[in-house]
Amino acid sequence: MDKRDYYEVLGLQKGASDDEIKKAYRKLAKQYHPDLNPDNPEAEAKFKEINEANQVLSDPDKRKKYDQFGHAGVDSSYGGGAGGFGGFGGFSGGFDGVDLSDIFGDIFGGGFGGGRSSTNANAPRRGSDIAVHLDIGFMEACKGVSHDINVTRVENCEECGGSGAKKGTTAKTCPDCNGSGRINVQQRTMFGSMMSQRVCTKCGGRGKIVETPCPKCSGKGNVNAKKTITVNVPAGIDNDLTLNVRGQGNVGANGGPRGDLKVRISVRPDKIFEREGNDIWIDFPITYSQAALGAEIEVPTIDGKVSYTVPAGTQPGTVFRLRGKGVQKLQRAEGDRGDQKVRISVEVPKNLSKKQKDALLAFEETLEEKNYEKRSSFFDKIKEMFGRE
């Protein structure tokens, strides 16, 4: 009888690596498995051919003989084969190097040959989390604040106590799954009988059957309820951070713990202050005279106004630091704060009267180059540049 080349069957070239053989086999075995192609003789034939090819090519000794002698080296029906493949039917050699549970686990929904463990439907399960959004002001983020948040969350039905059964009745253990919520399913394959687990269709995986449902929750055992939860926002919270409030989410199942409440924070910007990490920035305008002569100014901070002495000759863009006047650092000792940085801008006067202009010109005539450090340095560089030319 004529047989296709084993490398051709797996879609490979001679000399393919062991890893390439394994990947090709897994892909084709899933594609042509009889359980996925019921009543399809062609798929069944391809599946047998694929497995036969893999059994030879995945075995180093058989593969060596096949590469040297072809089918005759591994199949006695080809005239005194050296390896004795022994036919496909018995699979006496197994599938060397291939984990069948890995290949077929997703086909049968449970473990290959019962390898996966089932989950007890009546075991306590944690409730799901709730996500909400909270908008707060800049100062609230700096100082901390308490906010009441209205949420809708899952609660146990008060009428039935979460059982789902009408008051005075009880839920019964599902006879099909004996309360486990899953059933074992036996499937006939060409490997023999195989067991897998699936969700029990009779109870829907709950493990119990409610014959007389609670009228308030319709047998679900829980209801949606509106609740007001007080959330304490810590000082130093920043924009887009999420605050986790433990145990304020949806109720758990079978006595399991509640989920959490996830509060995502949005901080509104301030008209004066700008935050950078735990530091606060502020732009402070002063007059020409204050910059030249120096002045005592009152600087706003998140704690109130503080006095600061601007030294004479202060230049535009100069930054002064007020230590410890920034934002409280999260999860650090109280008082461990950032700094406030004060960026100075010098405002040039506009709309001068003739008297003011004359006074300014008279003042300008009294100045010398040494009074303008940057200007003097700039023109010295200009002179040097043109002097070289």
Summary of the structure (lengths in Angstrom):
residues: 389
radius of gyration: 40.3
end to end distance: 96.9
largest distance: 122.6
contacts: 1067
relative contact order: 0.09
helix: 28%
strand: 27%
